[in-house]
């Protein structure tokens, strides 16, 4: 591939990424190696061939975070906000599709999801449910105290 095509590809990639903590090539391993002022063509190439940028975005690593908060945390927050009432009901019941989906976003496999749901049901009386943020805080606290999903 000639250098013009590589440069064009880098410019196209730049249209999809803002330059917060990285250069025009976007977040990823290339941004960590090259920085904001380094060769953005090489950064884009590294981001997309050596260590896939999509993996870094999904996991919130390699500078692929949103204002210091991993993207997965934000996905959990958005999911909890959108499904707040259903999650409260499913926690009281000890099971449900939305609870399983949130557990999956937290890194739980199917058996860990069931364990998390039962632990949440057992702690239902002390789980904060005034706001979606309170609910997610409580869910994370129960998961963290029991170390349920961290075995992945």
Secondary structure, DSSP 8 states (H G I E B T S, - for coil): --HHHHHHHHHHHHHT---SSS-TT-SSHHHHHHTTTS-HHHHHHIIIIIS-HHHHHHHT-TT-EETTEEHHHHHHHHHHHHTHHHHHHHHHHT--HHHHHHHHHTT--HHHHHHHHHHHHHTGGG---SSHHHHHHHHHHHHHHHT-STT-
